[in-house]
Amino acid sequence: MTNPVVSDLIARSNRLGADPRNTNYAGGNTSAKGSETDPVTGRPVELLWVKGSGGDLGTLTETGLAVLRLDRLRSLVDVYPGVEREDEMVAAFDFCLHGRGGAAPSIDTAMHGLVAAAHVDHLHPDSGIALATAADGEQLTRECFGDRVVWVPWRRPGFQLGLDIAEIAEKNPQAIGCILGGHGITAWGETSEQCEANSLEIIRTAERFLAERGKPEPFGPVLPGYEPLPEAQRRVKAAALAPLIRGLASTDKPQVGHFTDSDVVLDFLAGAEHPRLAALGTSCPDHFLRTKVRPLVVDLPATAPVEDVVARLRTLHEEYRAEYAAYYQRHATPDSPPMRGADPAIVLVPGVGMFSFGANKQTARVAGEFYVNAINVMRGAESVSTYAPIDESEKFRIEYWALEEAKLQRMPKPKPLATRVALVTGAASGIGKAIAHRLAAEGACVVVADLDLQKAIDAAAEIGNADVAIGVAADVSNGEAVAAAFREAVLAYGGVDLVVNNAGLSISKPLLETTEADWDLQHDVMAKGSFLVSREAARIMIEQGLGGDIVYISSKNSLFAGPNNIAYGATKADQAHQVRLLAAELGPHQIRVNGINPDGVVRGSGIFAGGWGASRAAVYGVPEEKLGEFYAQRTLLKREVLPDHVADAVFALTGGDLTRTTGLHIPVDSGVAAAFLR
């Protein structure tokens, strides 16, 4: 049975974390002190429950809490070796843990354990950080709160900060919390309800103070030409720029992208002061750990042609990398971790929006959300004072902190297709759906493209949320519809790396009964459709400069001359030769083009369910429900082929083990000798 203290803590944490005005995603931590019966002694023991490292308040559960014995934690004060060695105390937290399981204690554990109050909240609200980063933040804190909230000068999170706040709370019994310079807020209370109320009082009071005292146009007057483009126009421009930007941001290691064109971002980029403010960088550690020390900002108006922006981006990226390397050299010590990469995590394009990047879609999205938090902080600070984030040297100390490096090293090994963006046509059912599921399971972000938009959306939802998969409409026989589907893909994930030409249909008729419409429909969807999809995919992949994979789901019928199959067999032969032609043409761009030749995929197949199965069963003189067994018995292996077997072949081609293979066709037919490649 869950301790009531823990239940109240979880409920409080979820309420606070659900409102972005209170704290950013995975930012801040909460705690509660209480007692439980020690199973060894049978006597009560005082415990601290505190949100563990890496958790998120809005979704926190009991398993996300670290549980420590309060007496042992507070005894660490007696062995504390001083601020120069405070990092050693994190390892000591492990010796204070109570029981098994639970989350790893975070760097802020000392703050929660050493403050005498029973309940403590440490949060990163935009309004609180705005005061914390104002040049005269200490004075503004007094004006805003009187003596109910105390100013604490910047100090890196750790054991010493916990000691400092504990002393402040003890010496200021009237105080409900404090503003942490450059960082955030901490509040406390004797009950969970009181602590939550105190946190909200600090946040809402700061919001009102900024609203009442703030000057208009904190970002300065609008720069002519930097106003936001109309929505449709800016999204087309963003889609045109996204592959190049993603390629630049992936110079050191592949990244997934996210695009944001919210009013917050566009208003910031339209203001005359945005170059100065962006150059100052973010301040709260949670912000710059995800956004890097500063963003890359395009210094051209919104109306600049795409070609000019592309050229400028290449130059600015070179300059950014050189500046980041210089930043590392300025502050690195002999024991600093190696430089992790010099590419930007945030790229700002006036009039268009913000591109953010990370090792997966969630990380990329959250990086963008953090920069929106930073913009809100800059607005608040500039409205009542001057934005003054912590020193660059302090940012470096945290970005390249040994404890932060250790956290990164504990991250699980990425899946084979991590950072790759896949688009699969005809993916709402059958073979395409199986392929989409397999690619997502192996770490890819998947765009489920299908003629039926609602079915595509539903199929994507089966895979996961929008951080994992999205559904888009795609009539592959229409060039503009194909381009539109790819625009949605690059706006969702930054680009495309892996494309599967799977969309198809089949009409089984003898030559004399095959109409021009039958012929045109099958060639439009499969031959022309594959051409259009591959052409758009190649354009994006070449622009990215990251290589890529294009896979054609062709057929045994591209080789085998079966009866009553002229239109389908001919278009599949067309697809098969496209593989060879494109492999030869796109190889210099490190784009690999391969094909898969399935046969007899009856169960789970949209084509067979749509009438093709009945037609082929009639041709072969077997009941339709026995068609799969019939196909299996004519093969060498005598085994039925399922959609998952085709998906396995797609992964085999794209999962990293066949990096030197292009122009290949893999049969997935259980062995049809007449269709052997020769």
C-alpha positions, 0 to 999 in steps of 0.5 A: 500500500502506498504511503499517503505522504507519497500519494500526496507528493505524486498528486502535487507533482503531477498538478504542478508539472501539467502546467507549463507556466510552472515548470518545463518538461523534465525540469525541477523536482519535488519532495516530501519527508515522512516515516515508514516502518523499517522492515529490519528493525520494525521501528519507524524510520524518517525518509525523504521521497524526491523526484529522481534524476531525469524524471518529469513532474507531469508524468511522475509515478512512484517508481520515479522517486528516489527514497533516502533515509533522512538521518543518513542524508543529513549526516553527510553534512559532517563529512562534506569536503567543501565546494571544490569537491562537492561532486563527490557527494552525489555518489554518497547519496547511494549509501543513503538509499532505503530499500530496493528500486526507485530512481537515481537521486538527482543533483538537487537531492541535498536541497530537498533533504537539508531544508527543514520543511517537510515539503519542498518544490524546486521549479523552473517557471518562466516568470521566476527565471525572468526575475532570476536573470534580470540584471537587478534581480535581487532588487526586483525580487524585494519589490515583487515579494517583500520578505516572503521570498529571498534572493539567492545568488547564482550557484551551480546545483549541488550540495553547497546550494542545498546548504545555502538554501537550508540556511536561508530558510532557517534564518528567514522563518517568514519566507515561503521560498527563494529566487535562485539567481540565473536558475529558478525558484524553490518553495517549501511548506509544512504540508503538501498543500501549503508547499504547492500553494507557496510555489504557485504564489511565487509563480503567479505573483511574479507573472502579475509583477511582470505584466504590471511593470513590464514595458511594451516591446521588450524585444524592441521595435519590429525590424522591417522585413522580419515580420512573420510570413503568412502561414502557408508561405512560411511552412512551404519555405520551412519545408524547403529549408528543413533538409539542408538545416538538418544536414548541417545540424547532423555534421557531427552525428545524425539528428532528428528535427522539429519545427516550431512557428508559434507566435512566441518564436515569430514575435521574438525574431521580428524584434530588433533586439533578437540578435543581441538577446540570442547571442547572450544564450539561455541561462537556466541549466535545464535550458542550455543543456538542451539548447546549447550555449546559444542558437544559430540565427539567420541574419536575413529578412523573411522575404529573402529568397530560399537560395540566399538563405541556403547560402547564408546558412552554410556560412553561418554554420561554419562560423557557428562550429568555429565559435563553439570550438573556441568556446570549448577551448576557452573553458576546457580543463585537462579533465573535461570530457571531450567536445560532444559536437559543434553543431547547433541544437537550435536554428532560428529563421526570421519570418519562418520559425525555429528548427530544433534538433536532438537524438530523437523526436522527443528530444528535438521537440523538447529542445524547441520547447525549452527555447520557447521558455528561454524566449519567455524569460528574455521577454520578462527580464527585458520588460522590467530590466535587462536580461543578464544570464549566467556567465559563459564559463558557468554554462560550460561548467554545467554543460561539460560537468562530469556528472552530466557526462556520467548521465549521458554515458548511462543512456541506453544504446540506441536502436539500429534505426535511431535518428532515421526518418522513414516514409512508407507508402501504402502503409495503412494496411497489409505489407506497408503497415507491417513495414511501418511497425517494424521500422518504428520498433527498430527506432525510426520515426515513421511517416505512414503515407496512404491514399486514405488519410484517416486510415493513415492517421489511425495506423500511425496512432497504433504505432505511437504518438507523433514523436514516433509516427504520423499519418499523411495523405499520399496519392502517389500518382499525383506529383503535387500530392507526393510533394505535399506528403514529403513536406509534412514529413520534413516539417515533422521530423526534419527530413527523410532518410528511408523511403519504401515504395510499397503502395500498390494494387492489382487487377488480374485479367487476361490480355484481351480483357485488360482495358486501357484504364486497367493498364493506366491505373496500375502503372500510375500507382506503381510505376509512375508512383514509385518514380514520383516518390523516389524523385522527391525522396532523392531531392531531399536526401541529396539536400541533406547530404546524409545518404539514405535508403530507397526500397521498392516492394516489387514482386516475384511477378517482375520476373515470373511470367504468370497467366492473366497478369499483363498489367501487374507483371509489366508494372512490377518489371518497371519497378524492378528496373527502376531499382537498378537505374536509381542505384546506379544514379544515386550511388555517388550521393550514398543513397542505396536503392534496393528491391524486395520481391514478395510472392503469395502474401495473402493473409493481411494483404490489402491487395488480396483482400480487395479482389486480387485474391478471388481472381487469382484463386479462380485462375488456379482453381482453388478456394480463396481461403486456401490460396495462401496454402496453395501458394506455399505448396508450390514453393521450395520451402512449402511455407506461407509468406506473411507481411512481417516477412517482407518487413524483415527484409526491409529491415535487413536492407536498411538496419546497418548490416548491408551498408555496401549493398545497392541494386539488389533484389531480395526474393521473399517468396519461400522459393519460387524457382521460376523467379530466381534472379539470373 
